[in-house]
Amino acid sequence: MDHFNYKDGVLCAEDVPLTLIAQEVGTPVFVYSTATLTRHFRVFQEALSWTPDHLICYAVKANSNIAVLKLLGDLGAGMDVVSIGEYARARTAGVPGDRIVFSGVGKTRDEMRLALEGGIRQFNVESEPELLALSEVAVSIERVAPIALRVNPDVDAKTHEKIATGKSENKFGIPIARAREVYAQAATLPGIEIVGVDMHIGSQLTDLDPYRQAYGKMADLTRALRSDGHDIRRLDLGGGLGIPYRRDNNAPPLPIEYGQVIRETVGDLGCEIEIEPGRNIAGNAGVLLSTVIYRKHGEGRDFLILDAAMNDLIRPAMYGAHHDIVPVMEHAPGTERSSFDVVGPVCETGDTFAKGVELPGMAEGELVAFRSAGAYGAVMSSEYNTRPLVPEVLVDRDRFAVIRPRPSLDEMLTREALPDWF
């Protein structure tokens, strides 16, 4: 469910017509709904209501705008970060360090030090070299680093190959067969405190069975580690629950069903539960609003050329991802529809959002919206072709604010400098 609906013939974000945002901010522009973000977070809270000892750590990489982080942090969310930049964003948004989990395969010593000095809930450690480096850093500044080892359970998440993270060939985590050995090593290191076990098998999962398999392995490992003398009191289960990108398809499992799988597999261990949803909170809470520049007749096909491009929303080019594309102005039932290839203006054939999209007759200057663009949209955007980063807007009922402005060309160009010899 989201809060983007047609009212009086115009697609609105909550009570704000998208035509108004386009008029005042310009296009392309990302638009987020406060009500949708809030509802999706609370649905996860309800899914884990069977255990008061839990923390929902929003995956910052999905949408890292500080206003979004502030909104979720004020609702009680923790944060899952994968860089010191994301850590700084979370702290700037007012999230305390004891609600921030630091994940990622390539943490540097500087990042470790800054997080330890600023306060951190735990490091999800992904390799033995990282474990040794963290111990050295912690000792050097007289701190203790709380850790969970990320364990790779070798479970196929049945998702896109580029976002699967829990198979043996993936770069993430420590093989589950070696987990007890590495935990034993961690227990001997100064500056390290073992607090739990971490696992994350992938993103955009639409089947609960891989979770059930992985969490079953996590439960067995937890019992074995406790028998080895480790104080395992926290389980970080990762995130990855999928969202419905296609409204005409069967919906993925609901968070309440996901929460029940957690309860059935690890609920009897008496551990604090952490989960790290990102896409499921932010994805359907945002749209990308764009304007038709040209309607072009090609050889055997028609194109809609938009002012949005692959540098603004790269998921279709990178993953072959689908986003429903809809007109902002509602057309009457029975309006004749035409088939379009929807493309952007970037000089790449890959700058194609979708082929054969059935839309009512679209004219130059009309607005379209890409649904489900709140996650991995703005955060993955770039200035390729020297195109300014897309602005971001947050809507709250009948009001809206620009939470990331569109940079001017002068602002973009003055970030660069000529060497002295020029």
N, C-alpha and C positions, 0 to 999 in steps of 0.2 A: 504494500500500500504506500502511496505517496500523496502529496498535496499539490499536484499539478493537474488541474482539471479545467474543462471549458466552462466559462460562465458568460452568459449573454453573447455567445459566439466567439469568445476570445480565450485562448489558453492562458491560464493564470497560475502564478506561484502563490499559493494560499489566496490572499485577496488582492494581489497586485497583478494587473494585466502585463503580460510579457511585452506587449506593444509599448507600454509606458517605459519599461526598462530600456528597450531598444532605442526609443526616442531620446532618452536622457543620457544614456551611457554609450550607446552605439553598439555595433556588432562587429565581430563575434564577441560573446560574453557568456561566462558561466554564471548560472543562477542557482542558489541553494535555498532550501526550505528549512527554517528552524523547526517547524512542527514535525517534519519528516525525520530529521536528525534526532529530535527528542524522542519521538515514538519508537524509532528503531533501537535506540539505546535502552529504553525502558522495557522493550520486549525481551532483550537479553537478560535484563535484571529479573524479569518474571521467570525466564527459563531456568535460572539458577536460584530461585527463591526457596528451593528445598534445602539449601545450605546457606546459612548466614555468613559463612566464612568463605567469601569469594571476592574477586576483583576483576572487573571487565577492563582490560587494558586495550584501549582503542589503538589500532595499527596506524600510526601517524603517516606512514608512506602512502596510504590510500588517498588522503586529502589533508595536507599539512598547514592549511591556512590558519593563522593564529586565532582568528575569530571563531573558526570551527572548533579548534582545540579548547578555547575558553568556554564555549557553550557546553561541550561534552565534559570538560573538567569540572565545571560548576554543577553538573548533574551527578558527579561522583566518579567519573571515569578515571582509571589510570591510563598510562600511555606506554605503548610498545614502540621503541625507537630503534633505528638501525644506523644512526650517525650522530656525531656530536651536534651537527646542525639541527637535526630533529629534536635532540635533547634540549638545545637552547630554545627552540620554538615552544616546546612544552613548558619549560620553566617560565618563559616570557608570558605564556597564557595563564600562569598562576598555578600550574600543577606542581605539587611538592615532589621532591626527589624520592620520597618513600612510596610514591605511586608510579614510578617510572622504571620499566624493564628495558635493559639494553640488549638487543639481539644483533645478529649480523655476523658474517663469516670473517670479516676483515677489520676488526676493531684495532686501531693503532694505540700505541702506548700513550700518546698525547690525549686521545679520546678517553682512554681508561682513567688517566689521572684527573682530567677535568670532571668526569662523571663522579669519581670518588670524592673529589673535593666539593662538588656541588650537591651531593646526596643522591643515592641510587637505591632502588629496591633490590635489584639483583642483576647480575650479568648472566645472560644465557650463553654459556661458553661452548664453542663449536669445534675446538680442536685442542690437541695437547700443546702445540706451540703457543696458542692463545692462553691456555691455562698457565703455562710457565711465565709468560710475559705479564699476565695480570698479577701473579704472585710477586714478581719483581717490583712492579709499579706500586702495589699496595704497601709492600715493606718499605720502599723508598720514601713514602710520605706518611708512614706510620698509620695506615688505615687497614681495615679488614674488608675484603670484598666478598659480599654474599653471592653465591653462585648456584645455578642449576646447569647441569650438562645437557646440551641438546643432543638427544639420542635419535639416530636415524633407524626407524623400525623396518625399513625395506617393505613398505606397503604401497601398492599402486593406488594413487588417489583418483584415478580415472578422470583426469582433467587434462587440459592442454599441456603438451610436453614442456612448454616454456615456463609454466607456473606450477609444475609438480616438484616437490621438494623432499619427499620422503622415501624415494627409491634408492637403492644402493649406489646407482651410478650418479646420483645428484651430489653437488658439492657441499651439501648442508649436513652438519651434525657428525656425531661419532657413531660408528656401526654398533648396533645394539649388542652384538656378540662380544664387543670389547668394553662395554659400559662399566662392568664391575671392576675391571682392571684399571680404567682411567679414574673411576671414583676412588679407588684405593690410593692411587697416586695423588689425587687432589687432597685427600685427608692428611697427607704428610707435608703439604706445602705451607709455609708461613704466609700469613696475610690472606688466607682463603677460608671461608666458612661455607660449608655445604648446607644448602637449605632445601633443595628440591630437585626435580627432574623436569626437563623441558622436551616438548615434541611438537613439530609442525609439519604436516605432510603435504600441504599444497593449498592452492587457491581456487575459488569458483567450483567447489565440490557440490555436486547435485545428488549424491548418493551417501547415505549415512553408514553404509557397510564398511568403507575404508576407515572411518573413525572408530567403529566398533572393533575392528581388527587391531588398529594401532593402540587404542586405549587399553585393550586387553593385554597387549604386550607390555604397556607401561605399568599396569597393575602388577603383573608378574615380576617385572624388574624392581618395582618399589618394594615388594615383599622380600626379594632377594637382597637388595641393598640394606634394608633394615636388619636382616639376619646377619649382614656383614658388619653391623654396628653403626651405620650412617643414620643420622637424624633427618629422615626425609619427611618434611612437614608441609611441602608446597608442591603442587603439580601444575605446571604451565602446559596447557593443552593446545596452544596455538589458536589459529582461526581458520579462515578459508571457506566458511559456509557460503554457497553460491546465492546469486540473486536472479530474478527472472528478467533477462535482457529482452526476451521475446514475449510479448503479452499474449500471443496466441498459442504458447506452449504450456505444457504442464509446469506448475511452479515447483521450484526446489523445496526440500524439506524446510519446515518452519523452525525457528530457534527453539520453540518449546519442545519439539521432537529431538533436536540436537541435545538440549539440556537433559532429556530423559536418557539418552544414550550415555551421557557423562555419568549420570546417577547410577545406571545399571552396571557400568564397567569399573568405575573408580570411586563410587560414592561410599563404599564401605571402608575406605582406607583412613578416614579421619583427617584427610589433608585439606589445606586451603586450596581452592580451585582458582586458577587464573585462566582466562581465555582472551584471545587477541583478535576480535572481529574488526575488520576495516571496511572492506567492500560492502558487507551486509548492512553497515550503518550508513555509509556515505553514498553508495552507488546510486540508489533510486532517489536520493535526496537532492539531486542536481540535474540540470539540463544544460546543454550548450545551445545557445540561441545564435542563429545565423541568418544572413540575408542572401537571397538569390541575386547574383550579379547578372548572369545571362542564362537564357534557355537556348541551348544550341542543338541544331539538327545535325546529326552525324549520319554515317553510312549504316543504315539499318537500326539506328538507335538514337534516342534523344538524351542529352545531358542537361543536368541542372548544375551550373557552376556557382558555387557558394563563396562567400567571403571568409568562411572558416576553412582550415586546411589541415593536413596531416601534422604540421608542427603544433597545432592547437589541440587536436585529439588524435593521437598516434595509434590507439588501440586497433582500429581496423587494418592499418598498414602493417603493424607489428605482429598481431596475433590472428588476423582475419576475423576480428571480433565484430559482433553485430550490435547495433544500436537502432532501436525503432526511431524512424525519422517521421515527424508529423508536422502538418501545417499549423501555424499559430492561429490563423483565422479559420474557424470551423466552417466546413462546407456542408451544404444541405444534403440530407440523405438522398442517394440516387444520383449525385453529381458524377458525371463521367470521369473516369480516372485514366491516367496514362502511365506508361512505364518509363522510368528515368534511371540512368546511371548518375548517382549523386557524387560529385567530385569537387575538389578544391582547386585553388589557383597556383599551387606550388608546381614547379617544373620537374615533376616526377610522375611517371605513370602510376606509381604506388599511391599517389595522392587521390585515392578513390575510397569513398566511405562505404558505398554499397552499389550493387548493380541490380537493375530490374526492379526498382522500388515503385510500387503502385501508389501514385499520388493524384489528387485532383489537379486539373490544369493549373500549373504554377506559372506566375508571371514574374518578370524582373521587379525587384524591390519587395517581393513577398518574404515573409519570415517563416523559417522552419526551426523546429527544436529537435535536438538529439536527446532522447530520454536516457535515463540511467547513466548519466555522464558525471556524477558527483565523485566517483572514485577513479583514480588513475587517469584523470583528464588533465586538469590544470597542473598537477604535480609532475607530469611527464611532458609538459609542453616545452617548446624551445623557441628560439628566435631565428630558426632556419629561414633563408631567403631574406634576412633582415626584416622579419615581420615582428611587430611588437607582441610581447606576451599578452595573452587575453586577460582582460579584467575579470574580477570575481565580485559577485554581488550576493549579499545575504538578505533574505526576506524574512520578516517576522510579522505575520498577520497582514496588515494593510500598509506596512512601511518597509523600506528597503534602504540598504547602505552599500556603498562600494567598499569592499574589504581588501581589494588589491587593485590599484588603478592601472590603466593602460599607460605604459611609458611612452613619452614622445620620442620621435626620431632623434632629436637633439640629446635627450637623456641617454639613449642607447649609444650614440656615436661618441659622446664625451667620456664614456667608460674606457675607451681605448686611447692609446698614446703612441706617438711616433718616436722612434729612437733618436738620440742626439745627432747621429751622423746624417739624418735626413735634414 
